[in-house]
Amino acid sequence: TCYVQSVMQSYFLLSAILWNAAIAYLLKNAILYPEKVLGITKSMPRYHAYCWGVPFILTVLPAATGSYGSSGAWCWIKSSTAGEFWRFFQLYLPLWAVMGYN
């Protein structure tokens, strides 16, 4: 259904954005602190919690206000006042933050 597609699209798109930031962070640290690269596997649970947990929270919040559904030509966050807020807060704000970091 459109609701399921909306939720999945929001969750995995945000997760991909945060994984991009995590990879950029790891690459930066590998260049600046090459001696710490071997200890990267100890940090992986933290990266997984960040890249899967934050999108989960930010995906549940619009669902609580009933903001998922048909958005014109595709299924995403509805075109309403609350939907516009959630689009900005859930996708565009993290996207621009990661773009600024990268």
C-alpha positions as CSV (number, residue, x, y, z in Angstrom):
1,T,0.0,0.0,0.0
2,C,0.9,3.6,-0.2
3,Y,1.4,4.0,3.5
4,V,3.9,1.1,3.7
5,Q,5.8,2.5,0.7
6,S,5.9,6.0,2.3
7,V,7.3,4.7,5.6
8,M,9.9,2.4,3.9
9,Q,11.0,5.2,1.5
10,S,11.4,7.7,4.3
11,Y,13.3,5.2,6.6
12,F,15.7,3.9,4.1
13,L,16.4,7.2,2.4
14,L,17.3,8.8,5.7
15,S,19.4,5.8,6.6
16,A,21.3,6.0,3.4
17,I,22.0,9.7,4.0
18,L,23.3,8.9,7.5
19,W,25.4,6.0,6.3
20,N,27.0,8.5,3.8
21,A,27.9,10.7,6.8
22,A,29.3,7.8,8.7
23,I,31.5,6.7,5.8
24,A,32.7,10.3,5.3
25,Y,33.6,10.5,9.0
26,L,35.4,7.2,8.9
27,L,37.4,8.2,5.8
28,K,38.3,11.5,7.3
29,N,39.6,9.7,10.5
30,A,41.5,7.2,8.4
31,I,43.3,10.0,6.7
32,L,43.9,12.1,9.8
33,Y,44.5,9.3,12.3
34,P,45.7,6.3,10.4
35,E,46.9,4.6,13.6
36,K,43.2,4.3,14.7
37,V,42.0,2.5,11.6
38,L,42.5,-0.9,13.1
39,G,40.1,-0.2,15.9
40,I,37.3,0.7,13.6
41,T,35.4,-2.6,14.2
42,K,34.9,-1.7,17.9
43,S,33.0,1.4,16.8
44,M,30.7,-0.3,14.3
45,P,27.8,-1.0,16.8
46,R,27.7,2.8,17.5
47,Y,27.5,3.5,13.8
48,H,24.8,1.0,13.3
49,A,22.8,2.4,16.2
50,Y,23.2,5.9,14.7
51,C,22.4,5.0,11.1
52,W,19.4,2.8,11.8
53,G,18.2,4.2,15.1
54,V,17.9,7.9,14.2
55,P,16.0,7.2,11.0
56,F,13.6,4.9,13.0
57,I,12.8,7.8,15.4
58,L,12.5,10.3,12.6
59,T,10.2,7.9,10.6
60,V,7.9,7.2,13.6
61,L,7.3,10.9,14.3
62,P,5.5,11.7,11.1
63,A,3.5,8.5,11.4
64,A,2.2,9.7,14.8
65,T,0.6,12.7,13.0
66,G,-0.7,10.7,10.1
67,S,1.5,12.4,7.6
68,Y,2.3,9.4,5.4
69,G,0.4,8.7,2.3
70,S,-0.2,9.9,-1.2
71,S,1.9,13.0,-2.1
72,G,0.7,13.6,-5.6
73,A,2.6,11.4,-8.1
74,W,4.2,9.2,-5.5
75,C,3.8,8.0,-1.9
76,W,5.7,9.9,0.7
77,I,4.9,12.5,3.3
78,K,1.6,14.2,2.5
79,S,1.4,17.7,1.1
80,S,-0.2,19.4,4.2
81,T,1.0,21.9,6.8
82,A,2.2,19.1,9.1
83,G,3.6,17.2,6.1
84,E,5.7,20.2,5.0
85,F,7.2,20.5,8.5
86,W,8.0,16.8,8.6
87,R,9.5,16.9,5.1
88,F,11.9,19.6,6.2
89,F,12.6,18.2,9.6
90,Q,12.9,14.5,8.6
91,L,14.7,14.7,5.3
92,Y,15.9,18.1,4.2
93,L,17.5,19.2,7.4
94,P,19.6,16.0,7.8
95,L,20.4,16.0,4.1
96,W,21.7,19.5,4.2
97,A,23.6,18.9,7.4
98,V,25.3,15.8,5.8
99,M,26.0,17.7,2.6
100,G,27.7,20.5,4.7
101,Y,29.7,17.9,6.6
102,N,30.8,16.0,3.5
